[in-house]
């Protein structure tokens, strides 16, 4: 498994120029692209938004959960000297868009885009999400509907950054799940489909069939042989290569095995903690296990 420290050496050997940890570049026939991710800690659900930048312009892939996280990303983009033209939201969970207010305020000309089904899902539950999280986040999160940055619909197959294609790949057999594939970087920016170093959030895929579809999508991602994979949720020692895809796949298969023999949610939690003793994001397992056992409804 490759961690962030190891990535720099491996990328250099592969001919990918890197500057800071979490950054990479590739030479294309158009502009030179770079990427940088912004990992959040446990209070931000370990989210890892990604900034793709060319010589002059940049695209942000997803927001985060808290307003301080959004301000930090906005300041980093300002410091880069690049003009943020687009923010693409790949998923409807609040940790993918709650932080967008400060970023949009810093770059008011930037377009905020998402697929139509993602926007529909956001609008369907945003009031409930604000009601749940506003009292906990207080000044660190949206408190009312007017604080939310809603994307405009974009259902095209790709974005373009200074001549480079950023393909938007819809997960097969799963609703409202996408990842980004950048051929010039040989990179996958995995969104909610990929976790590393963490318990995988399974509450939104409550059936064996939906988790099996997830596994098939992960196998399709791995078949691309990406040199870079940035998980949507990244633990402190998480991987930034295809081993993150394999980690998520193996976790889901293990979850299915343990689910088949668990007597209840608590037993499933104990079994998965035994198999993944060092994984973060305990809430993902605690909620996901009870949903899978039919002890809790989610969504």
C-alpha positions as CSV (number, residue, x, y, z in Angstrom):
1,X,0.0,0.0,0.0
2,X,1.3,3.4,-0.9
3,X,0.9,6.3,1.6
4,X,1.2,10.0,1.0
5,X,4.9,10.0,1.9
6,X,5.8,7.1,-0.4
7,X,3.7,8.6,-3.3
8,X,6.3,11.3,-4.0
9,X,9.1,8.9,-4.6
10,X,7.0,6.5,-6.7
11,X,5.5,9.2,-8.8
12,X,8.9,10.6,-9.6
13,X,10.0,7.1,-10.7
14,X,7.0,6.9,-12.9
15,X,7.8,10.2,-14.6
16,X,5.1,12.2,-12.8
17,X,6.5,15.5,-11.5
18,X,5.4,16.3,-7.9
19,X,5.8,19.4,-5.8
20,X,4.1,19.1,-2.4
21,X,2.7,15.9,-0.9
22,X,-0.7,15.5,-2.4
23,X,0.3,17.2,-5.7
24,X,1.1,15.7,-9.0
25,X,1.6,16.9,-12.6
26,X,1.6,15.4,-16.0
27,X,2.5,16.8,-19.4
28,X,-0.2,16.6,-21.9
29,X,-0.6,17.9,-25.5
30,X,-2.4,20.9,-24.0
31,X,-1.8,22.5,-20.6
32,X,0.1,20.9,-17.8
33,X,-2.3,19.7,-15.1
34,X,-1.6,19.5,-11.4
35,X,-3.7,18.2,-8.5
36,X,-3.8,18.9,-4.8
37,X,-6.0,17.4,-2.2
38,X,-7.3,18.8,1.1
39,X,-7.8,16.0,3.6
40,X,-10.0,16.8,6.6
41,X,-9.9,15.0,9.9
42,X,-12.6,13.1,11.7
43,X,-14.7,16.2,12.3
44,X,-14.9,16.6,8.6
45,X,-15.7,12.9,7.9
46,X,-12.2,12.5,6.5
47,X,-13.2,14.2,3.3
48,X,-10.6,15.0,0.6
49,X,-11.7,17.6,-1.9
50,X,-9.3,17.9,-4.9
51,X,-8.1,21.0,-6.8
52,X,-7.2,20.4,-10.4
53,X,-5.2,23.3,-11.9
54,X,-3.6,24.2,-15.2
55,X,-1.4,27.1,-16.0
56,X,-4.0,29.7,-15.2
57,X,-7.3,28.1,-14.2
58,X,-8.5,25.5,-11.7
59,X,-11.4,23.2,-11.0
60,X,-12.4,22.1,-7.5
61,X,-13.8,18.6,-7.2
62,X,-16.3,18.6,-4.3
63,X,-16.5,20.6,-1.2
64,X,-16.2,19.5,2.4
65,X,-18.3,19.5,5.5
66,X,-17.5,22.6,7.6
67,X,-17.2,26.3,6.9
68,X,-13.6,26.4,8.3
69,X,-12.7,23.6,5.8
70,X,-14.2,25.7,3.0
71,X,-12.3,28.8,4.1
72,X,-9.0,26.9,4.2
73,X,-9.6,25.6,0.7
74,X,-10.5,29.1,-0.6
75,X,-7.3,30.5,0.9
76,X,-5.2,27.7,-0.7
77,X,-6.7,28.4,-4.1
78,X,-6.0,32.2,-3.7
79,X,-2.4,31.4,-2.7
80,X,-2.0,29.3,-5.9
81,X,-2.7,32.3,-8.1
82,X,-5.1,30.3,-10.2
83,X,-8.6,31.4,-11.2
84,X,-11.2,28.9,-9.9
85,X,-13.7,28.5,-12.8
86,X,-15.7,25.5,-11.7
87,X,-16.7,23.5,-8.6
88,X,-18.1,20.1,-9.4
89,X,-20.2,18.3,-6.8
90,X,-20.1,14.6,-7.3
91,X,-22.5,13.5,-4.5
92,X,-25.4,14.7,-2.5
93,X,-24.1,14.1,1.1
94,X,-23.7,17.3,3.1
95,X,-19.9,16.7,3.5
96,X,-19.7,17.2,-0.2
97,X,-21.3,20.7,-0.3
98,X,-21.7,22.2,3.2
99,X,-18.4,24.0,3.0
100,X,-19.0,25.7,-0.4
101,X,-20.2,29.1,1.0
102,X,-16.8,30.5,1.7
103,X,-15.3,29.2,-1.6
104,X,-18.1,30.6,-3.7
105,X,-17.8,33.9,-1.8
106,X,-14.1,34.0,-2.6
107,X,-14.6,33.1,-6.3
108,X,-18.1,34.4,-7.1
109,X,-17.6,33.9,-10.9
110,X,-17.0,30.1,-10.4
111,X,-19.8,27.9,-11.7
112,X,-21.0,25.2,-9.2
113,X,-22.1,22.2,-11.2
114,X,-23.6,18.8,-10.4
115,X,-25.6,16.1,-12.2
116,X,-29.4,16.6,-12.2
117,X,-30.0,13.6,-10.0
118,X,-27.4,14.9,-7.5
119,X,-29.2,18.2,-7.3
120,X,-32.5,16.5,-6.8
121,X,-31.1,14.4,-4.0
122,X,-29.6,17.5,-2.3
123,X,-32.9,19.4,-2.5
124,X,-34.8,16.4,-1.2
125,X,-33.0,16.2,2.1
126,X,-31.1,19.5,2.6
127,X,-33.6,20.8,5.2
128,X,-33.3,17.6,7.2
129,X,-29.5,17.8,7.0
130,X,-29.5,21.4,8.2
131,X,-31.8,20.5,11.1
132,X,-29.5,17.7,12.1
133,X,-26.2,19.4,11.8
134,X,-26.8,23.1,12.4
135,X,-27.0,22.7,16.2
136,X,-23.8,20.6,16.3
137,X,-21.8,22.7,13.8
138,X,-23.1,26.1,15.1
139,X,-21.0,28.8,13.5
140,X,-18.9,26.2,11.7
141,X,-21.7,25.1,9.4
142,X,-24.8,26.3,7.5
143,X,-27.6,27.3,9.7
144,X,-30.4,28.0,7.2
145,X,-31.3,27.2,3.6
146,X,-29.9,30.5,2.4
147,X,-26.4,29.4,3.6
148,X,-26.4,26.5,1.1
149,X,-24.7,26.8,-2.3
150,X,-26.9,24.9,-4.7
151,X,-25.3,23.6,-7.9
152,X,-26.7,24.2,-11.4
153,X,-27.4,21.2,-13.5
154,X,-24.7,19.7,-15.7
155,X,-25.2,16.3,-17.2
156,X,-22.4,16.4,-19.7
157,X,-19.9,13.5,-20.0
158,X,-16.8,15.6,-19.1
159,X,-15.4,18.9,-17.9
160,X,-12.5,20.6,-19.7
161,X,-9.5,22.4,-18.1
162,X,-7.2,24.2,-20.4
163,X,-7.6,21.6,-23.1
164,X,-7.6,18.6,-20.8
165,X,-10.6,16.3,-20.5
166,X,-11.9,15.5,-17.0
167,X,-14.3,12.6,-17.6
168,X,-17.4,12.3,-15.3
169,X,-18.1,8.6,-14.8
170,X,-21.4,7.5,-13.5
171,X,-21.4,4.4,-11.3
172,X,-23.4,1.6,-12.9
173,X,-26.2,0.2,-10.8
174,X,-26.0,2.9,-8.2
175,X,-27.9,6.1,-8.0
176,X,-26.2,9.5,-7.6
177,X,-22.6,8.2,-7.5
178,X,-19.8,9.4,-9.8
179,X,-16.1,9.6,-9.9
180,X,-13.7,11.7,-12.1
181,X,-11.2,10.2,-14.5
182,X,-8.4,12.4,-15.8
183,X,-6.6,10.6,-18.6
184,X,-3.7,13.1,-18.8
185,X,-2.9,12.4,-15.2
186,X,-3.9,8.7,-15.3
187,X,-5.8,9.7,-12.2
188,X,-9.1,8.8,-10.5
189,X,-10.7,11.2,-8.1
190,X,-13.0,8.7,-6.5
191,X,-15.6,10.6,-4.4
192,X,-17.9,8.6,-2.2
193,X,-17.0,5.3,-4.0
194,X,-13.5,5.1,-2.5
195,X,-12.3,5.0,1.1
196,X,-8.9,4.4,2.5
197,X,-7.8,3.7,6.1
198,X,-11.4,4.0,7.2
199,X,-14.5,2.1,7.8
200,X,-16.5,2.3,4.6
201,X,-19.9,4.1,4.7
202,X,-22.4,1.4,3.8
203,X,-25.6,3.0,5.2
204,X,-26.5,4.4,1.8
205,X,-26.2,0.9,0.2
206,X,-28.4,-1.1,2.6
207,X,-28.8,-4.2,0.4
208,X,-26.4,-6.9,-0.7
209,X,-27.3,-6.1,-4.3
210,X,-26.3,-2.5,-4.0
211,X,-23.0,-3.4,-2.3
212,X,-22.4,-5.9,-5.1
213,X,-22.9,-3.2,-7.7
214,X,-20.4,-1.0,-5.7
215,X,-17.8,-3.8,-5.9
216,X,-18.3,-4.1,-9.7
217,X,-17.7,-0.4,-10.1
218,X,-14.5,-0.6,-8.0
219,X,-13.3,-3.5,-10.3
220,X,-14.0,-1.3,-13.3
221,X,-12.0,1.5,-11.7
222,X,-9.1,-0.8,-11.0
223,X,-9.2,-2.0,-14.6
224,X,-8.2,1.5,-15.7
225,X,-4.8,0.9,-14.0
226,X,-4.7,4.4,-12.5
227,X,-1.4,5.7,-11.3
228,X,-3.2,8.1,-8.9
229,X,-6.3,7.5,-6.9
230,X,-7.6,10.0,-4.4
231,X,-10.3,8.6,-2.2
232,X,-13.3,10.8,-1.3
233,X,-12.7,9.8,2.3
234,X,-9.0,9.5,3.3
235,X,-7.6,8.4,6.6
236,X,-4.3,9.8,8.0
237,X,-2.3,7.0,6.5
238,X,-4.6,6.3,3.6
239,X,-3.3,5.3,0.2
240,X,-3.2,7.5,-2.9
241,X,-3.0,4.7,-5.5
242,X,-5.0,1.8,-6.7
243,X,-4.6,0.0,-3.4
244,X,-7.3,2.4,-2.1
245,X,-9.7,0.9,-4.6
246,X,-8.7,-2.6,-3.5
247,X,-9.1,-1.6,0.1
248,X,-12.7,-0.5,-0.4
249,X,-13.5,-3.6,-2.4
250,X,-12.1,-6.0,0.2
251,X,-13.8,-4.1,3.0
252,X,-17.2,-4.5,1.2
253,X,-16.6,-8.2,0.6
254,X,-15.5,-8.7,4.2
255,X,-18.6,-6.8,5.4
256,X,-20.8,-9.2,3.4
257,X,-19.1,-12.2,4.8
258,X,-19.4,-11.0,8.4
259,X,-23.0,-9.9,7.8
260,X,-24.0,-13.4,6.8
261,X,-22.9,-14.9,10.1
262,X,-23.7,-12.0,12.5
263,X,-26.6,-12.4,14.9
264,X,-27.2,-8.7,15.2
265,X,-25.7,-5.3,14.5
266,X,-23.5,-5.3,17.6
267,X,-22.0,-8.6,16.5
268,X,-21.3,-7.3,13.0
269,X,-19.6,-4.2,14.5
270,X,-17.4,-6.4,16.7
271,X,-16.5,-8.7,13.8
272,X,-15.6,-5.8,11.5
273,X,-13.6,-4.0,14.2
274,X,-11.6,-7.3,14.7
275,X,-10.9,-7.4,11.0
276,X,-10.1,-3.7,10.7
277,X,-8.8,-2.7,14.2
278,X,-7.0,0.5,13.0
279,X,-9.7,1.9,10.7
280,X,-11.1,5.3,11.4
281,X,-14.6,6.7,10.9
282,X,-16.2,4.4,13.5
283,X,-19.6,6.0,12.9
284,X,-19.6,4.5,9.4
285,X,-19.5,1.0,10.8
286,X,-21.8,1.7,13.8
287,X,-24.6,3.0,11.5
288,X,-23.9,0.8,8.5
289,X,-24.0,-2.4,10.5
290,X,-27.4,-1.6,12.1
291,X,-28.8,-0.5,8.7
292,X,-27.6,-3.8,7.1
293,X,-29.2,-5.8,9.9
294,X,-32.5,-4.0,9.6
295,X,-32.2,-2.4,13.0
296,X,-32.1,1.2,11.8
297,X,-33.3,3.1,8.7
298,X,-31.1,5.6,7.1
299,X,-31.6,8.4,4.5
